Amino acid sequence: MMLTRRWVGLAMAMAVSSVGLAGAVSSARAQEASYKGQTLTIVVGYPPGAAYDAYARVIARHMGRHLAGNPNIVVQNMPGAGSLTAANHLYNNAAKDGTVIGTFSRGMPMQPLFDEQGVRFDPLKFGWIGSAASEVSLAIAWHQKPFKKFEDLREREMTMAGTAPGADTVIFPTALNAVLGTRIKVVTGYRGAADALLAVESGEADGAGGISWSTLATSKREWLVDKKVTFLVQLALKARPDLKDVPLVIDLARNEDERRVLELIFARQEIAYPFAAPPGIPAERLALLRKAFADTLADKEFLAEADRSGMTISPMGGDEVRDLLARVFASSPDVISRARAAIGGKTN
């Protein structure tokens, strides 16, 4: 009996000790994962005023409340090469401790499929945090120009303002030419969407392709109110319900081969505003960032500000983003080759 009591007492002491040790380890991990006293930087691959910048800044104003330690969050604009500069920086140069995340073109994760030039990252190795929304982009014409419907793009040449190779404003019109037989002349070199839209307004270009609805709603709302632009086609996999009279690009495919190619090109619209961390950040930090991102996008104060800014919020989690990319990269070689050719990329 005495021996039994002695073992019971020892067991109880060990249990108490284990609980204390577990608590200490848990506390240490919490401190390690905490952002107390730190600054979280969001690198944005576009200049101020772009839709990506607007999403990042609204998220930055609210996400700190949902991170342990309530860090200060700053936005760092790093425009260049259609946001390729920012993606390369995040992957190769940014701190891998969870204090730097980034957002860049929705098409950038798929860029290696179409043209590897300048790409210095593996999309599947980013620490995907999530996407703030899916998106519908548009091909638009200035209201004074003679382009009123999609068929007009097949009948006469239209000049569209574009930014850089790899950007939606270049890829999407080029794809329309190759797959659907339009006659669009893309003029590249504009620094961002704001400059491209200024070219449209000034008459320097007839219109633009690949301009997101969010960009128009946040930075050119008066154009929508005053009907300054004509919507020619919706560039996405799913149409906006409030644009039911504007054709969806997928529905313009004339056969199944065209449809599969268009689906591959426009799959990026499902992850319209992607946020990622560099590869190799601690798993606990990535988990914290993913949860904070999801909590922010469900936050009532955040949603109220997003609504006032004309932003659409339809979140996708980090695992979902990675799964989508995995499916895209598993496309058949034939479809990938056709898609590459359609957007002017080099074929294998």
N, C-alpha and C positions, 0 to 999 in steps of 0.2 A: 504493500500500500504506500509506504514512504517513498519507494522508488518511483511508483506511478505518479505520486504528487510532485516529486522532484522533476520528472519529465514534463508534466503538465505546466509547471511553473516555468521551466526552461523554454517550452514551446511558446507560452504566452509572451515571454520576454523577447523571443526571436520575432514573434509576430509584430509586437510593438515596434521593435527595431526596424523591421522590414517596412512597416507603414511609414515610419519616420524617414527611412532612406528613400522610399518611393516618392514621398512628398518632397524631399530635398531635390531629387532628380527632376521631378515634375516642375518644381519651382525654377530650377536651373535652366530647364528647357524653355520655360515661359520667358525667363529673362533673356535667354539667347534669341528667342524669336521676337521679342518685343522691339518696337521701333522708338522707344523712349529716348529722347535726346537726339534722334537722327532726323535727317531730311530725306524724303522720297522724291526722286526726280522722274518725271514723265517726259521722255524724249519724243517729240512730235516731228514727223518727217515732212512737214509742210510749214509755210510761213503763217504768222498770225492772220486770222480772218477766214482761213479754210475751215471746212466742216470738221475735219479731223482735229484741228486745233480747238474748235468750239466744244466738241465732245470732251476732249481731254481736260479743258479748263473747268467745265462744269463738274466733271467727275473729281477733279483735284480739290474743288471747294468742299466736297462732302466725304470723300473716302477716308480722310484722316480720322474721322470719328469712329470708323469701323475697324481700325487697326490698333492692336495692342500698343500702348504708349502714345497714341494720338500724335503721330509725327506731322511736321510741316510738309506740305507737298508743293513742289514747284514744277512749272512747265518749261522745258527747254526746247525751243524750235531749232530744228536742224534740217532745213530744206535742201534739196539737191537730188537730181536724177530721178525725179518722180518718187522720192522717198527711199530710193535704194541706199543713199548715203546713210540715212538713219538706221535702216535695217542692218547694214554691214557693221555700223558702229555698235549697235546693241549686241550683236552676236559676238564680235571680236574684241571690242575695246571697253565696253561698259563693265562696271564692277559687278561681280557675280555673287554678291552678298544679299541681294534682294532690295537694295536701296535705289536701283535704277530699273525702270520698265520703259516700254515704248509702244508707240502706235504708228503705223505706216500704211501705205496703200493696201487695200483689201486684195489687190492682185499680186502684191509682192510675194506672199508665201507660195504662189503658184508660178512665179517668174522662171524658176529653173526648168520648168517643163517647156517653156516657150523660147527662152533665150538666156543662156547662162552667162553672157558677157557681163562682167562686172559684179556678178553675184558671188558673195563670199560667205554664204550661210547654207545650212541644211534646215529647211522649214520644219521638219519633223523633230528637230532637236531643240527648238525654242521651248521655253517654259511657258506654255500657253495659259493665259489668265482668263480669257474669254473675249466675247464680242458684245458691244453695247447694242447693236441692232443689225437687222438685215436691211437691205437698201434697194431702192429702185432708182436707177440712173436714167437719164433722158437724152435723146437727141433733140436739140431745140433750134429754132430759127428766130431771128429778130422779127418782130411783127411787121416791119416795113419791107421785108424780103419776100420774094415770090415762092416761098416754100411753105405750103399749107398742109400737106399730107405726106405720108411715107412714099407714095408712088412718085412724088416730085423728085425724090432723090435718085431715082432711076432715069429720069427724063432729062435732067440738066445737072451740070457740075455745081457743087456747093462747097464753099470754103469754110472749114471748121477750124477754130483755134484749139491747139493742143499744147501740152506741156512738154514732157520728155518721154522717150521710148520706155515702155513698161507701164506708163500711166494709163488710166481708163480713157482719158481724153484722146489718146492716140490709138490704143488697142481696139477700142470699141468701134470707132468709125472705120478703121482698117478692116476689121472683121466683117462689117456690113458690106463693104466693097467686095471682099473675096467670096463671101458665102451667099449674099442676097443680091449682088449685082448693082449696088448703088454707085454713084459717081461723086464721091466725096474727096476733096483735096484737103488733107490735113496739114496745117501750117504749125510746126512745132517751135519750141523755144520760149514759150511763155512760162514765167516763173512759178505760177500756181494757178488755181482755179479763179482767184480774184482777178489776176491779170488777163486770163482768157476771157472772162465775162466782160471785162472792160473793153476788150477788142471787139466783142459782139456789140456792145452798146454804142461804141464809137463808129461802127460800120466798117471797121478794119477786117472783120470776118462776118460771113453770113449767119453763123451760128456756132454751136459746139456740140460735141457728142461725148457721152460719158459724164455729164454733169449730174451729180446726185441731187435727188429731191431735197435732202437735208441742206445742201449748200444753198439752193434757191430759197428754201424756207427760212434759213437763218440769216443769210447775208443779202438776199435780193427779194425779200418778201413783197416789196412794192411792185416788183415785176409781176408777181402772181396776182396781186390785187388789181393792177392796172392793165393786165393782159398784154404785157410788153413782149412776150415770147409765145411762139407756137410750139406745142409738143408734137413731135413727129413719130416717135416710137419709144416704148418703155424697154429699157435694157436691163433685164433681170429674169429670174426663173418664175417669179410670181408677180402678178400685177397689183398695183394699188387700187383698192376699190373705188376711190374718188377720181380715178382716171380711166374709167371704163370705156370711154370713147377713143382712147389712144391705144393703138395696137401693141401687143406684147411681142417682143422679138422672136421668142420661141414659136409662136403661132404663125409666124411668117415663113417658117421653113417649108420648103416645097417637097421634101422627101425625108425619110428617116435618117439618112446619112447627114444631111444638113442639120437636122434637129440634134443629133448626138454631138456634133461639133459645137453648135451654139450652146448646148448645155454645159460642156466642159469650159468654154470661155467665160460664161456668165455665172458659173458656180460661185465665184468670188463674192457675188452679191449677197450670199447667205451669211458671210462673215464681214459685213460692211465696215465695221469699226473695231478691228482686232487689237487686243492688247497682249503683249508678251513680255516675258523676262528673258534675260540671257540664258543660254544653256548652262547647266551645271550649278544653278543656285541651290542652296539647301532645301530639301524636301519640305521641311517645316515652314520655311519662308514662303515657298510657292503655295502651300496650302493656305497660309494666312492671307496671301494676296488674292487668291481665288475666292476665298470666303468674303473678304472685305469688298471685293469687286461686286460679287453677287448681292451682298447686303446693301451696298451703295445704290445699285440699280433698282432695288426694291424700297429704298428710303423715300418717305413721303415728301420731305423737303427737297430732295434731289429731283424727284418726279415733277414736282410743282415748278421748279426752275427750268427743267428740260421742256416742259409743256409751254412755258412762257417764251422759250427760245425757239419753239417750232421743231424741236427734236423728236424723232421717233425712237422709242425704247422697246426693243424686243430682244432680251438678253440670250446669249448662248454661253454655256460654260466652257472652261478650258479643255476638258476631255472631249466635249462635242466638237470643238474647233479642230482638235488634233484628229479625231475620227473622220471628219469631213475631208481634211487634207489627205489622210491615208487612202480614202476612197478615190479621190481625184488622181493621186499618184499611181493608183492601181488601174487606171484606164488602159484600154488596149493600145498597143503601139500604133495601130492604124489611125485611131481617133486622135491620139496625141499628135501624130505627124500631120494630119489634116488641119488640126487646130493651130499648130505652129505655122504652117504655111498660110493659114487664113489671116493671122495677125502680123505676118511679115517676119516671123522668127526663122532661124536657121533650121532646116530639116536634117535628120540624121542620114 
